[in-house]
Amino acid sequence: MSDDELSAEAFAQDSRVREARRLLAEAARDHRATLRGVRPPRIELVSGYAATLERFGALRGGALFYPYLGSGFGNGALVELADGSVKFDMICGIGVHYFGHGAPATTEAQLDAALGDTVMQGNLQQNAESAQFVEGLLALANQQGAALEHGFLTTSGAMANENALKLAFHQHRPADRLLAFSGAFAGRTLAMSQVTDNPAYRAGLPTSLAVDYVPFFRPDDAEASTNETLAALRAHLARHPGRHAAMILELVQGEGGYHAGNPAFFEAIAQLLRAHDVAVWFDEIQTFGRTLAPFAFQHFGLDAYADIVTVGKTSQVCATLFAARYRPPPGLVSQTFTGASTAIAVGCHVISRFAAGDLFGEDGRVAQVSRRFIEGFETIRARHGDWVRGPYGLGAMLAFTPFEGERETTRALLDDLFTHGVIAFATGGPLARLRFLPPVGVIRDDEIDAVLDILEKSLARVAARTA
Ligand SMILES: Cc1ncc(COP(=O)(O)O)c(C=O)c1O
């Protein structure tokens, strides 16, 4: 080791470390190759698996939605569960594993971090990768002209939103109200449960935040819908003059059912908010990386209005991005953790892949994956008119209404899919629609076709049961 070299660099370059990493990558590749398609559970593992699930359900105070316990191994769109089954993961932890399971590049990035000295990073002690992550994220966010100057890291989408809320209230004090769309979802903290427009998610909780809702976009009559929303917005602004700090906008409603607005609708809202000095806050926690641009506000051409943007899920580390005006005074926002070192390293990788250019645009991978799924849904609809109905979502946020969208039928379909090797999830209303958040960065066309084939067979079984 030379005197001018960091010990960290010398360690990373040590021939033993390099050889160990080469061997690890080689072994991972060989074993990943054994996962080639859907596989049923192994008989001898089934009862132990069920017992662990039951114990875990009791420990956490409620059963899991799915009998899912990962083995910790997977191959791209395929994941191995601890009962030996292999399934297509079309929900990816609700949109987290964009590059699938066991991706070589993310494993590499994780190894870098895993060989480092700490498990977690926090606001008192961070490594250089944290700066790299924030810089990369801001460059991506500003690439079409937005003027976001700062980014603050945290460990969950809800906390990124909490921080956004604080920045907005602090800057617009004494404003004490928030605007949101009907059907919004913003996370599970006490404040976010007030923003989320679902009474079940705030049952028994005290009201801690005043939120005024306006209707989301109705594509069947864009002009009337826009006028209706603007009128509702004006009424709230007039009823509580100067009291609204921000409006939180999900440009494709995630939990609300995968409905998207259009550029004119959003722009009219943003202009009105600007005229009343209300912060425009895009919640991109679910949309990040899934529309035809890295951010949905870029997809809809709303760059000029981005005051605050929150990201999470796919980014691995969550963040609140904000314009200079929203810079907080010391002490207003902070937490022990900004993220696990491995998550920050993988986050940097995700940002660099998003910046590389092959994923976005009309012919990017997001659009290709989207088209192939939608063509598949349309084919099923052409064969069996009442089994699936659109709208089908936007980009790689894909959804359809199965049959009449009744709760029991959707649940039966999700369970049948799970049993036969496809993990999906619901959205909108009480289990009204079925959604996919596929691993865009890795899924192949033949795998999409295999998923659609399993879907059609599951729909047939559920149709036969309910006939
Ligand atoms: C739009 C939106 N905002 C906020 C959140 C909350 O993120 P987290 O679950 O990481 O706290 C979610 C999570 O699904 C989301 O979809």
The ligand as an SDF file (V2000), in Angstrom:
LIG
                    3D

 16 16  0  0  0  0  0  0  0  0999 V2000
  -47.5120    7.3260   -3.5970 C   0  0  0  0  0  0  0  0  0  0  0  0
  -46.9420    6.7730   -2.3310 C   0  0  0  0  0  0  0  0  0  0  0  0
  -46.5560    7.6200   -1.3640 N   0  0  0  0  0  0  0  0  0  0  0  0
  -46.0220    7.1810   -0.2130 C   0  0  0  0  0  0  0  0  0  0  0  0
  -45.8520    5.8420    0.0270 C   0  0  0  0  0  0  0  0  0  0  0  0
  -45.2730    5.3740    1.3430 C   0  0  0  0  0  0  0  0  0  0  0  0
  -44.0180    4.7890    1.1600 O   0  0  0  0  0  0  0  0  0  0  0  0
  -43.4670    3.7720    2.2630 P   0  0  0  0  0  0  0  0  0  0  0  0
  -44.3520    2.5820    2.2550 O   0  0  0  0  0  0  0  0  0  0  0  0
  -42.0540    3.4730    1.8240 O   0  0  0  0  0  0  0  0  0  0  0  0
  -43.4940    4.4840    3.5830 O   0  0  0  0  0  0  0  0  0  0  0  0
  -46.2420    4.9220   -0.9460 C   0  0  0  0  0  0  0  0  0  0  0  0
  -46.1230    3.4730   -0.7020 C   0  0  0  0  0  0  0  0  0  0  0  0
  -46.7550    2.6390   -1.3180 O   0  0  0  0  0  0  0  0  0  0  0  0
  -46.8120    5.4030   -2.1610 C   0  0  0  0  0  0  0  0  0  0  0  0
  -47.2220    4.5680   -3.1140 O   0  0  0  0  0  0  0  0  0  0  0  0
  1  2  1  0
  2  3  1  0
  2 15  2  0
  3  4  2  0
  4  5  1  0
  5  6  1  0
  5 12  2  0
  6  7  1  0
  7  8  1  0
  8  9  2  0
  8 10  1  0
  8 11  1  0
 12 13  1  0
 12 15  1  0
 13 14  2  0
 15 16  1  0
M  END
$$$$
